[in-house]
């Protein structure tokens, strides 16, 4: 089983990714939508797992860790803030994890851990080349079940600092601003975000200048500009499989795919 290129779990077939620089679909924005390998790589947390949200102490509406940045006047109901804090502030989200020993060779270069994506040292170097100064990286401790030995190689929790937020209006929200995506989308499918990215040209032009960014504080689902995505693919990094689905709720969807498009 250890060296198998195909695994089946709970009726889902997972195929081991072959590194490729191929771009399946041209797009302005590529969205990383979690890791598709949670059905293969069983993860145990050494402490209570936590997600970075506005409900976490210090990260509410008036958080001093989110520094407001200028936006175009006609961008609409959007705010742009820069995550700015010391490492100690993010320490609760850096929990060591253990994975099954026979899943180590399935661990991709970019792994969508619940707390924040975990990336290899080579991915970190590429991100810092493409977008210097706009990410935080912290060493990630990944151990193997049974032996407790560390997974070989340097890996890091990756926090994207650029945060975009959509200002919710309960009087108008949902009126003509819902768009069903052919991929899951998570944060990018909620609250009219997908509709805005499709119909708001000012917003789209603004965020396309960002190599990496996310919605609200969610780190697990994030956006990449076309040049940034192409650069990562050119590095032959694993963990980014483009969606070819026409409806993510259909029975024939491919659960190994995790990159959506705008």
C-alpha positions as CSV (number, residue, x, y, z in Angstrom):
1,X,0.0,0.0,0.0
2,X,2.9,2.3,0.8
3,X,4.0,2.7,-2.8
4,X,0.6,2.5,-4.4
5,X,-0.3,5.2,-6.9
6,X,-4.0,4.7,-6.3
7,X,-5.9,4.6,-3.0
8,X,-9.6,4.1,-2.3
9,X,-11.3,5.3,0.9
10,X,-15.0,5.7,1.6
11,X,-15.8,5.0,-2.0
12,X,-13.5,7.8,-3.3
13,X,-10.6,7.0,-5.6
14,X,-7.4,9.0,-5.0
15,X,-4.6,9.0,-7.6
16,X,-1.1,10.1,-6.7
17,X,-0.2,13.3,-8.4
18,X,2.4,13.4,-11.1
19,X,4.3,16.7,-11.0
20,X,3.5,18.8,-14.1
21,X,4.0,22.4,-15.3
22,X,0.9,22.1,-17.6
23,X,-1.8,24.8,-17.2
24,X,-5.2,23.2,-17.9
25,X,-7.2,26.3,-18.1
26,X,-6.2,30.0,-18.6
27,X,-7.7,32.2,-16.0
28,X,-7.0,35.6,-14.3
29,X,-7.3,34.2,-10.8
30,X,-6.6,30.6,-9.5
31,X,-8.1,29.6,-6.2
32,X,-6.5,26.9,-3.9
33,X,-9.4,25.1,-2.3
34,X,-8.0,23.0,0.5
35,X,-6.0,19.8,0.0
36,X,-7.8,16.9,-1.8
37,X,-5.7,14.4,0.2
38,X,-7.3,14.4,3.6
39,X,-9.0,11.1,2.6
40,X,-5.5,9.6,2.1
41,X,-3.4,11.4,4.7
42,X,-4.9,10.9,8.1
43,X,-3.9,13.8,10.4
44,X,-3.7,13.9,14.2
45,X,-3.2,17.2,16.0
46,X,-1.0,17.4,19.2
47,X,-3.3,20.1,20.6
48,X,-6.8,21.4,19.9
49,X,-6.7,22.5,16.3
50,X,-7.6,26.1,15.7
51,X,-8.6,28.2,12.7
52,X,-7.8,31.8,12.3
53,X,-11.1,33.6,12.3
54,X,-12.5,37.0,13.5
55,X,-13.9,35.2,16.5
56,X,-10.4,34.4,17.8
57,X,-9.3,36.9,20.6
58,X,-7.5,39.9,19.1
59,X,-8.8,39.4,15.6
60,X,-12.2,41.0,15.8
61,X,-13.6,44.0,13.9
62,X,-11.1,46.5,15.4
63,X,-8.1,44.2,15.4
64,X,-4.7,45.9,15.6
65,X,-3.3,43.0,13.7
66,X,-5.1,43.9,10.5
67,X,-3.9,47.2,9.1
68,X,-6.2,48.9,6.7
69,X,-4.9,49.6,3.2
70,X,-6.1,52.0,0.5
71,X,-8.4,50.7,-2.2
72,X,-9.9,52.3,-5.4
73,X,-12.9,54.6,-4.6
74,X,-15.2,52.7,-6.9
75,X,-14.2,49.2,-5.8
76,X,-17.5,48.7,-4.0
77,X,-18.2,47.1,-0.6
78,X,-14.6,45.8,-0.1
79,X,-11.9,46.4,2.4
80,X,-8.2,45.5,2.1
81,X,-6.1,44.8,5.2
82,X,-2.6,43.6,5.8
83,X,-2.1,40.9,8.5
84,X,0.7,42.4,10.7
85,X,1.8,40.7,13.9
86,X,4.5,39.0,15.8
87,X,5.1,35.2,15.6
88,X,3.7,34.8,19.1
89,X,0.3,36.0,18.0
90,X,0.0,33.1,15.5
91,X,1.5,30.5,17.8
92,X,-1.9,28.9,18.7
93,X,-2.2,28.0,15.0
94,X,1.1,26.2,14.7
95,X,0.2,22.9,16.3
96,X,2.4,19.9,15.5
97,X,0.7,17.1,13.6
98,X,1.2,13.4,13.1
99,X,0.4,11.6,9.8
100,X,0.3,7.9,8.9
101,X,3.8,6.6,8.2
102,X,2.7,5.0,5.0
103,X,1.3,8.3,3.7
104,X,4.5,10.3,3.9
105,X,5.3,9.8,0.2
106,X,1.8,11.2,-0.6
107,X,2.4,14.4,1.2
108,X,2.4,17.2,-1.4
109,X,4.6,20.3,-1.6
110,X,1.5,22.4,-0.7
111,X,-0.7,20.7,1.9
112,X,-3.9,22.3,3.0
113,X,-3.7,21.8,6.8
114,X,-6.6,23.1,8.8
115,X,-4.6,25.7,10.6
116,X,-2.8,27.1,7.5
117,X,-1.2,25.6,4.4
118,X,2.0,23.7,5.0
119,X,4.6,24.1,2.2
120,X,8.1,22.7,1.6
121,X,11.2,24.8,1.8
122,X,11.4,25.1,-2.0
123,X,7.8,26.4,-2.2
124,X,8.6,29.0,0.4
125,X,11.6,30.2,-1.6
126,X,9.5,30.5,-4.7
127,X,6.8,32.4,-2.9
128,X,9.3,34.8,-1.4
129,X,10.8,35.4,-4.8
130,X,7.4,36.0,-6.4
131,X,5.9,38.1,-3.6
132,X,8.6,39.2,-1.1
133,X,7.3,40.5,2.3
134,X,3.7,39.5,2.0
135,X,3.8,36.1,3.7
136,X,4.6,34.7,7.1
137,X,6.4,31.4,7.4
138,X,6.8,29.3,10.6
139,X,8.5,25.9,10.9
140,X,5.9,23.0,10.8
141,X,6.5,19.9,12.9
142,X,5.2,16.8,11.1
143,X,5.8,13.4,12.7
144,X,5.2,9.9,11.5
145,X,2.8,7.6,13.4
146,X,4.5,4.7,15.1
147,X,8.1,5.8,15.2
148,X,7.3,9.5,16.0
149,X,10.2,10.4,13.7
150,X,10.0,13.7,11.9
151,X,9.0,13.7,8.2
152,X,12.1,14.4,6.2
153,X,12.7,17.9,4.8
154,X,11.9,21.4,5.8
155,X,8.2,22.4,5.9
156,X,6.5,25.6,7.0
157,X,3.1,26.9,7.9
158,X,2.3,29.6,5.4
159,X,0.1,32.7,6.3
160,X,-0.8,35.0,3.4
161,X,-0.8,38.6,4.8
162,X,-3.1,40.2,2.2
163,X,-6.7,40.0,3.3
164,X,-9.8,41.2,1.4
165,X,-13.2,41.4,3.1
166,X,-16.6,41.9,1.6
167,X,-18.8,44.2,3.6
168,X,-22.1,42.3,4.3
169,X,-25.3,44.3,3.7
170,X,-28.3,42.4,5.1
171,X,-30.7,44.6,3.1
172,X,-29.2,43.9,-0.3
173,X,-27.1,40.8,0.1
174,X,-28.3,37.8,-1.9
175,X,-30.3,40.0,-4.3
176,X,-28.8,39.2,-7.7
177,X,-25.4,38.5,-6.2
178,X,-25.2,34.7,-6.0
179,X,-23.1,32.7,-8.4
180,X,-22.8,28.9,-8.3
181,X,-19.3,27.8,-9.0
182,X,-18.4,24.5,-10.7
183,X,-15.9,23.9,-7.8
184,X,-16.5,24.1,-4.1
185,X,-15.1,27.6,-3.6
186,X,-15.6,27.8,0.2
187,X,-14.8,31.4,1.2
188,X,-14.8,32.4,-2.5
189,X,-18.3,31.0,-3.0
190,X,-19.9,32.8,-0.1
191,X,-21.6,36.1,0.4
192,X,-21.5,37.2,-3.2
193,X,-17.7,37.0,-3.4
194,X,-17.8,34.9,-6.6
195,X,-20.4,37.3,-8.2
196,X,-18.2,40.3,-7.3
197,X,-15.1,38.7,-8.8
198,X,-17.0,37.9,-12.0
199,X,-18.9,41.2,-12.4
200,X,-16.8,43.9,-10.5
201,X,-14.0,44.9,-12.9
202,X,-12.5,47.3,-10.5
203,X,-12.2,44.7,-7.8
204,X,-10.9,42.1,-10.3
205,X,-8.2,44.4,-11.6
206,X,-7.2,45.4,-8.1
207,X,-6.7,41.8,-6.8
208,X,-5.1,40.5,-10.0
209,X,-2.1,42.6,-9.0
210,X,-1.7,40.5,-5.8
211,X,0.3,37.3,-6.3
212,X,-1.4,35.8,-3.2
213,X,-4.4,36.8,-1.1
214,X,-7.4,35.6,0.8
215,X,-10.9,36.4,1.9
216,X,-11.4,37.5,5.5
217,X,-8.9,35.6,7.7
218,X,-9.3,32.1,6.2
219,X,-5.9,30.8,5.3
220,X,-7.0,27.4,3.9
221,X,-8.5,28.8,0.7
222,X,-6.5,31.4,-1.1
223,X,-6.2,33.1,-4.4
224,X,-3.2,33.3,-6.8
225,X,-2.6,35.6,-9.7
226,X,-2.0,33.9,-13.1
227,X,1.8,34.7,-13.0
228,X,2.1,33.4,-9.5
229,X,0.3,30.2,-10.2
230,X,2.3,29.6,-13.4
231,X,5.5,30.1,-11.4
232,X,4.5,27.5,-8.8
233,X,3.5,25.1,-11.5
234,X,6.8,25.7,-13.3
235,X,8.5,24.6,-10.1
236,X,6.8,21.2,-10.5
237,X,5.3,21.5,-7.0
238,X,2.6,19.0,-6.1
239,X,-0.7,19.8,-4.4
240,X,-2.3,21.9,-7.1
241,X,-4.7,20.0,-9.5
242,X,-7.0,22.2,-11.6
243,X,-10.7,21.6,-11.6
244,X,-12.3,20.3,-14.8
245,X,-15.7,19.9,-13.2
246,X,-18.9,21.5,-14.4
247,X,-20.7,20.9,-11.1
248,X,-18.9,20.0,-7.9
249,X,-22.0,18.4,-6.5
250,X,-22.3,15.9,-9.3
251,X,-21.4,12.3,-8.7
252,X,-18.8,12.2,-11.4
253,X,-16.7,15.1,-9.9
254,X,-13.0,14.4,-9.4
255,X,-12.2,14.7,-5.7
256,X,-8.5,14.9,-6.5
257,X,-8.9,18.4,-8.0
258,X,-8.5,21.5,-5.8
259,X,-7.8,24.5,-8.0
260,X,-10.7,26.7,-9.2
261,X,-10.7,29.5,-11.7
262,X,-12.0,33.0,-12.2
